Amino acid sequence: MAFNRPDQFKKLEAPFDLCVIGGGATGAGVALDATLRGYRVLLLEKGDFAAQTSSKSTKLVHGGVRYLEHAVKKLDWQQFKMVYKALHERKVLLQNAPFLAHPLALLTPCYTWFDRIYYRIGMWVYDQIAGKTNLEPSSGLSPSRMRSLCPNLEMHHVRGGVMYFDGQFDDARYALAILQAAEVAGACVLNYAELTSFVQSPSTLQIEEVCWTDVKSGQTYQIPIKAVINATGPFTDYVRALANPTLMPRMKVSRGAHIVLSADFWPGATALLIPKTDDGRVIFVIPWREYVLVGTTDDPDDLSESPEISPEETDYLLDYFNRYSKKKALKSDVSATFVGQRPLLQATLASNLATETKSLVRDHEVEVDGRSKLVSIMGGKWTTYRVMAADTLDELEREVLHQSASSCQTQDHVLMGGLEREKPRFITETGSLPADIQSHLWSTYGSQAFELLAGDLTRLHPELPYVVGELEYVQKNEMATCWDDVLIRRWGIGLRNERLAEEIRANKKEAFAS
């Protein structure tokens, strides 16, 4: 079987144990974990994989410096536990797909001697919590060293800085790599498969079948199932209500807006953490594949499948970027924007009265509905996707399947493309390719990139490293069905430079004419 829709539909003839609703980071993690535990898994995603929150993150694999500060200031044990889990998962995430994730240096400028001491201690604590899983030790920096690392940093009144390390990753492709690993292990994985209803037992109301529609063909399916896991992020309450209309809403949506600029505005490989804003947020300036990403906001929002940035958000992010950069950016310099909606968990319905989302804990909770037996994994963050999946499966086994929890096997499970030992051979065999194409193929496909070398390696666009042969590959091996799947998620250029993405779409429109 290959990772394409026709082959996945052939798997529907076999019985399933579990149905996972949602093909983002959490659903992908659950599908892989469950399959490795021996379950027959069907995963349904109503759009493309990672099309919502999981492809619109700030691209950081992090414990959460801001959450640690809140934990200390407010003596909040929940915040501390979340940071601890995230810091220890951070290295696992980098190790299981090293072609998609790497350490990232982040610099925090200090404008008083007190700030220098305060942030140095804070980053030291961050290192200590990470322990043996720490990526690199933090350090204090002199103004001269800061200038060499961040040439465009505005140094007025700067007394020094603190540098620490988190991770950076390709979020959409990381989710895809998890799903591909789950499929290889035996899962049936489908995008553009929309859940429509559940068939429940007349006597117990427990879910017995899932009803869904193939969005591409319009054909409907009704599949018997032993248990259902709801991993739909911000859309969790919709699926919960579908299973049991009496359940009270638990999710609160937070809006994270980003703008993207040319790398000329922030040369170098060191990111910037802006720890103090007028409204108490944290903003990052992050080098990102020949561009620089500026974000993010954190405001309550109404649930939407296609959130767009507002002019006020663009102005806000540009204002803070320009405060810290010598080279000032205008709105016309913004090459792309995107907005992700975070699934934050509120403890009770009364929490709806809260107007701030930045104060809500980013941890997760597993809920088992006593009536329908729907298992919902709520809240959480990208970095802890694997822990979230393990907790979900443990709870399902105890509360729904009524058996002892089996062992999670995902910690050391290398994802699709993650055979880093193949990189030297790939570099040798592609020595005649332009450096940008060679780098792109490995950093996108990892050890799977060898399969592309027999195809057409002609450039699709003179300014970009994508090649013609990739179009056939992503359709046959990555379940891409339209240009958005490719430009926004398989390659990500649509989130970095909207103009160039549209030029590819216009010049090769026949590739996805249907």
C-alpha positions in Angstrom: 0.0 0.0 0.0 1.1 3.6 -0.8 0.1 6.8 1.0 -2.6 7.8 -1.5 -6.4 7.9 -1.2 -7.2 5.0 -3.6 -5.0 2.6 -1.6 -6.4 3.8 1.7 -10.0 3.2 0.5 -9.1 -0.4 -0.1 -8.3 -0.8 3.6 -12.0 0.0 4.4 -12.9 -3.6 3.7 -11.3 -4.8 6.9 -12.8 -4.3 10.4 -11.6 -1.5 12.7 -11.1 -1.2 16.4 -10.8 2.6 16.7 -11.8 5.6 14.7 -9.7 8.8 15.2 -11.5 12.0 14.2 -9.0 14.7 13.3 -5.8 14.6 11.2 -3.8 17.3 12.9 -0.9 16.8 15.3 -3.0 15.2 18.1 -5.0 12.9 15.8 -1.8 11.8 14.0 -0.1 11.0 17.3 -3.1 9.0 18.5 -3.3 7.0 15.3 0.4 6.1 15.4 0.3 5.2 19.1 -2.8 3.1 18.8 -1.6 1.3 15.7 1.7 0.4 17.4 -0.3 -0.9 20.4 -1.9 -3.3 18.0 -5.2 -1.7 17.2 -6.8 -1.5 13.8 -7.2 2.2 13.3 -9.2 4.4 10.9 -8.4 8.1 10.9 -10.8 10.7 9.3 -9.9 14.3 8.5 -12.5 16.5 7.0 -10.0 18.7 5.1 -6.3 18.2 4.4 -4.0 16.9 7.1 -2.9 19.6 9.5 -4.9 22.2 7.6 -6.1 24.1 10.6 -4.1 24.8 13.9 -1.3 22.2 13.3 0.1 23.9 10.2 -0.3 27.5 11.5 1.8 27.5 14.6 4.8 29.7 15.3 7.0 26.7 14.2 8.5 26.3 17.6 9.2 23.1 19.6 9.3 24.7 23.0 8.7 24.2 26.7 7.3 27.7 27.1 9.4 30.4 28.7 6.4 32.6 29.3 4.5 29.7 31.0 7.5 29.1 33.3 7.4 32.7 34.3 3.7 32.5 35.1 4.3 29.2 37.0 6.9 30.9 39.2 5.1 34.2 39.7 1.7 32.6 40.5 3.0 29.4 42.1 1.0 27.6 39.5 1.7 23.9 39.6 -0.3 23.1 36.5 1.8 25.6 34.4 5.0 24.1 35.8 4.0 20.5 35.0 3.1 21.6 31.4 6.6 23.2 31.0 8.3 20.1 32.4 6.5 17.8 30.0 7.1 20.0 27.0 10.8 20.4 27.7 11.3 16.7 28.0 9.3 16.0 24.9 11.1 18.7 22.9 14.2 16.5 22.3 12.1 13.5 21.4 10.3 15.5 18.7 13.7 16.6 17.3 15.2 13.1 17.3 12.3 11.3 15.6 12.4 13.5 12.5 15.7 15.4 12.5 15.3 16.5 8.9 12.1 18.5 9.9 13.3 19.8 13.3 16.4 21.4 14.7 17.6 23.5 17.6 17.1 27.2 17.4 19.0 29.9 19.3 16.7 32.7 20.7 18.0 36.0 22.1 16.3 38.1 24.7 17.7 41.7 24.9 18.0 43.3 28.4 17.7 47.0 29.0 18.6 47.1 32.7 21.0 45.2 34.9 18.1 43.8 36.8 16.6 42.4 33.6 19.9 40.8 32.8 20.0 39.0 36.1 16.3 38.2 36.1 16.3 36.6 32.6 19.6 34.8 33.1 18.2 33.1 36.2 15.0 32.3 34.4 16.8 30.7 31.5 19.0 28.8 33.9 15.9 27.4 35.6 14.6 26.5 32.1 17.8 24.5 31.5 17.6 22.7 34.8 14.0 21.6 34.3 15.0 20.2 30.9 17.9 18.3 32.6 19.6 15.7 30.3 17.2 16.5 27.5 18.4 20.1 27.3 19.3 21.1 23.7 22.1 23.6 24.5 22.9 25.6 27.7 21.7 29.2 27.9 24.3 32.0 28.3 24.6 35.7 28.9 25.7 37.8 26.0 27.5 41.2 25.8 26.2 43.9 23.5 29.0 43.3 21.0 28.2 39.6 20.8 24.5 40.4 20.3 25.4 42.7 17.3 27.3 39.9 15.6 24.5 37.4 16.0 21.6 39.9 15.2 23.1 42.6 13.0 19.7 44.4 12.6 18.9 44.4 16.3 18.2 48.0 17.5 20.8 48.3 20.3 19.7 51.6 21.8 20.0 51.3 25.7 20.7 47.6 25.5 22.8 46.4 28.5 23.3 42.8 27.2 21.2 39.8 26.6 20.5 36.2 27.3 20.5 33.4 24.7 18.7 30.1 25.1 17.7 27.3 22.9 14.4 25.7 21.8 13.5 23.9 18.7 12.1 24.9 15.3 10.2 22.6 13.0 8.1 22.2 9.8 4.8 21.7 11.6 2.6 20.6 8.6 5.2 18.1 7.3 5.9 16.8 10.8 2.2 15.9 11.2 2.3 14.2 7.7 5.4 12.2 8.8 3.5 10.9 11.9 0.5 9.9 9.7 2.7 8.2 7.2 4.4 6.3 10.0 0.9 5.3 11.3 -0.1 4.1 7.8 3.0 2.0 7.4 2.2 0.4 10.7 -1.2 -0.5 9.5 -3.6 2.4 10.0 -6.1 3.5 7.4 -5.6 7.3 7.0 -7.9 9.5 5.0 -8.1 13.2 4.3 -11.2 14.9 2.9 -13.3 12.5 4.8 -15.9 14.4 6.9 -17.7 12.9 9.9 -21.4 13.4 9.6 -23.0 11.4 12.4 -22.7 8.5 14.9 -24.9 5.4 15.1 -25.4 4.7 18.8 -26.8 1.7 20.6 -30.6 2.1 21.2 -30.2 0.8 24.8 -26.9 2.2 26.0 -26.3 5.1 23.5 -22.7 4.0 23.1 -21.2 4.7 19.7 -21.3 1.7 17.5 -20.7 3.1 14.0 -19.3 6.2 12.4 -21.0 7.8 9.4 -18.8 9.9 7.1 -18.7 11.4 3.6 -15.8 11.3 1.1 -15.7 15.1 0.3 -14.1 14.4 -3.1 -16.6 11.9 -4.5 -19.6 12.6 -2.3 -19.9 8.9 -1.4 -21.1 8.1 2.1 -19.8 5.4 4.4 -21.0 3.7 7.6 -18.2 1.9 9.5 -18.7 -0.3 12.6 -16.3 0.7 15.4 -15.4 -0.3 18.9 -14.4 3.2 20.1 -14.0 6.7 18.8 -11.4 9.3 19.7 -12.2 13.0 19.2 -8.9 14.8 18.3 -10.3 17.8 16.5 -8.6 20.7 18.4 -10.7 23.9 18.3 -13.6 21.9 16.8 -13.7 19.4 19.8 -17.1 20.7 21.1 -18.8 20.1 17.8 -17.9 16.4 17.8 -18.8 16.1 21.5 -22.2 17.5 20.9 -22.7 15.1 18.0 -22.2 12.2 20.4 -24.0 13.7 23.3 -26.0 17.0 22.9 -26.2 17.4 26.7 -22.4 17.9 27.2 -21.4 21.5 28.1 -18.8 23.3 25.9 -15.3 23.1 27.2 -13.2 24.8 24.5 -12.1 28.4 24.3 -10.5 29.5 21.0 -7.4 31.7 21.1 -6.2 33.5 17.9 -2.6 33.5 16.9 -1.7 35.9 14.0 1.6 36.0 12.2 3.3 38.1 9.5 6.2 37.1 7.3 9.0 39.3 5.9 12.0 38.9 3.7 15.1 37.6 5.6 16.8 40.9 4.6 14.9 42.4 7.5 16.5 40.0 10.0 19.7 38.4 8.7 21.4 35.6 10.6 20.2 32.4 12.2 19.3 33.8 15.7 15.7 34.4 16.7 14.5 37.2 19.0 12.2 36.8 21.9 10.5 40.1 22.8 9.5 39.3 26.5 7.6 42.5 27.3 4.8 44.0 25.3 2.4 46.7 26.3 -0.4 44.1 26.8 1.6 41.4 28.4 2.2 39.1 25.4 5.4 37.5 24.1 6.4 38.1 20.5 9.0 36.1 18.5 11.1 37.2 15.5 12.2 33.9 13.9 14.4 33.2 10.8 12.4 30.8 8.8 13.5 29.4 5.4 14.8 32.5 3.7 12.2 34.6 5.5 11.5 35.9 9.0 8.3 35.1 10.9 6.9 37.6 13.4 4.3 36.5 15.8 2.1 35.7 17.6 -1.0 37.4 19.0 -3.1 35.8 21.7 -6.8 37.0 21.7 -10.1 35.3 22.2 -11.8 34.5 18.9 -14.8 32.9 17.3 -14.3 29.5 15.8 -13.6 29.6 12.0 -12.2 27.2 9.4 -10.4 30.0 7.6 -9.4 32.8 10.0 -7.6 35.8 8.3 -5.4 38.4 9.8 -6.9 41.8 10.5 -5.3 45.2 9.6 -4.9 45.9 13.3 -3.0 42.7 13.9 -0.7 43.4 11.1 0.0 46.9 12.4 0.5 45.5 15.9 3.1 43.0 14.8 4.9 45.5 12.5 5.0 48.0 15.3 6.8 45.6 17.6 9.1 44.3 14.9 10.1 47.9 14.0 10.8 48.7 17.7 13.5 46.1 17.7 14.9 46.2 14.2 17.1 48.8 12.6 15.6 48.0 9.2 12.0 49.2 9.4 9.2 47.2 7.6 6.1 48.6 6.0 2.8 46.8 5.2 3.9 46.5 1.6 6.9 44.4 2.8 4.8 41.7 4.3 5.1 38.7 2.0 2.5 36.5 3.7 0.2 36.3 6.7 -1.5 33.4 8.5 -3.6 32.9 11.6 -4.0 29.8 13.7 -6.6 29.1 16.3 -5.5 27.4 19.5 -7.7 24.9 21.4 -7.6 26.2 24.9 -9.3 24.2 27.7 -11.6 26.0 30.1 -12.4 24.3 33.4 -16.0 25.1 33.5 -18.7 26.9 31.5 -18.3 29.9 33.8 -14.8 30.4 32.3 -16.6 31.8 29.2 -16.8 35.0 31.2 -13.0 35.3 31.0 -11.8 37.6 28.2 -8.1 36.8 28.3 -6.8 33.7 26.7 -3.1 34.3 27.4 -3.7 33.3 31.0 -5.3 29.9 30.3 -3.1 26.9 30.8 -2.0 25.2 27.6 -2.2 21.7 29.1 -4.5 18.9 28.0 -7.2 16.8 29.5 -8.8 13.5 28.4 -12.6 13.2 28.7 -14.6 10.0 28.4 -18.3 10.7 27.9 -20.1 8.3 30.2 -23.0 7.9 27.8 -21.6 7.6 24.3 -18.1 6.5 25.4 -16.6 9.2 23.1 -13.0 9.9 24.2 -12.0 13.5 23.6 -8.5 14.8 23.9 -8.8 18.5 24.7 -6.3 21.4 24.9 -2.6 20.8 24.7 0.1 22.1 22.4 2.2 20.8 19.5 5.3 19.9 21.5 3.4 17.5 23.8 1.4 15.8 21.0 3.0 12.4 21.8 2.2 12.6 25.6 -1.3 13.7 24.7 -1.7 10.6 22.5 -0.4 8.3 25.1 -2.6 9.7 27.8 -5.6 9.4 25.5 -4.9 5.7 24.7 -4.3 4.9 28.3 -7.6 6.4 29.3 -9.5 4.7 26.5 -8.1 1.3 27.4 -9.0 1.7 31.1 -12.4 3.4 30.8 -13.8 2.2 27.5 -12.1 -1.1 26.7 -11.8 -2.0 30.4 -8.3 -3.4 30.2 -5.0 -2.5 31.6 -3.1 0.2 29.7 -0.6 -1.3 27.2 2.8 0.3 26.7 3.3 3.4 24.5 6.0 2.7 21.8 6.3 6.0 20.1 9.1 7.6 22.1 11.9 6.0 19.9 9.8 5.5 16.8 11.6 7.2 13.9 9.1 8.9 11.6 8.8 8.6 7.8 11.9 10.1 6.2 13.8 10.2 9.5 16.7 8.0 8.7 19.4 10.6 9.3 22.2 8.1 8.6 21.2 8.3 4.9 22.0 12.0 4.6 25.7 11.6 3.6 24.8 9.2 0.8 22.0 11.6 -0.4 24.5 14.5 -0.5 27.0 12.4 -2.5 24.4 11.2 -5.0 22.9 14.7 -5.5 26.2 16.6 -5.7 25.4 17.8 -9.2 22.2 19.4 -8.2 22.0 23.1 -7.3 22.6 23.6 -3.6 19.1 25.0 -2.9 17.4 22.1 -4.6 19.5 19.6 -2.8 18.8 21.2 0.6 15.1 21.5 -0.1 14.7 17.9 -1.1 16.4 16.6 2.1 14.8 19.1 4.5 11.4 18.4 3.1 11.4 14.6 2.5 14.4 13.4 4.5 15.4 9.9 3.5 12.4 9.6 1.3 14.0 12.1 -1.0 15.8 9.3 -2.9 12.6 8.4 -4.6 12.5 11.8 -6.3 15.9 11.5 -7.9 14.5 9.3 -10.7 11.9 12.0 -11.6 12.0 15.3 -13.4 14.4 17.6 -11.5 13.6 20.7 -13.6 12.8 23.8 -11.5 9.1 24.8 -11.3 10.0 28.5 -10.7 13.3 30.3 -11.2 13.3 31.8 -7.7 12.4 28.6 -5.8 13.9 25.1 -5.3 10.8 23.0 -6.1 11.1 20.6 -9.0 8.5 19.2 -11.5 8.8 15.7 -10.3 7.6 16.6 -6.8 4.1 17.3 -8.2 3.5 13.6 -9.1 5.3 12.5 -5.9 3.1 14.4 -3.5 -0.1 13.2 -5.2 1.0 9.5 -5.2 2.8 9.4 -1.9 1.5 12.3 0.3 -2.2 12.4 -0.5 -2.1 15.9 -1.9 -5.3 16.6 -3.9 -5.2 20.3 -4.8 -2.8 23.2 -5.0 -3.5 24.4 -1.4 -2.4 21.0 -0.1 0.9 21.5 -1.9 1.7 25.2 -1.6 0.5 25.8 1.9 1.2 22.5 3.6 3.5 20.1 1.7 5.9 23.0 0.8 4.7 25.9 2.9 5.6 28.6 0.4 2.0 29.8 0.5 2.6 30.8 4.1 6.0 32.5 3.3 5.4 34.3 0.0 1.9 34.5 -1.3 3.0 36.0 -4.6 5.4 33.3 -5.5 2.9 30.6 -4.5 0.3 32.1 -6.9 2.8 32.2 -9.7 3.5 28.5 -9.4 -0.3 27.8 -9.2 -0.9 29.9 -12.4 2.0 28.5 -14.4 1.3 24.8 -13.5 -2.5 25.0 -13.0 -3.0 21.8 -15.1 -1.3 19.7 -12.3 -4.5 19.9 -10.2 -7.0 20.9 -12.9 -9.7 18.7 -11.3 
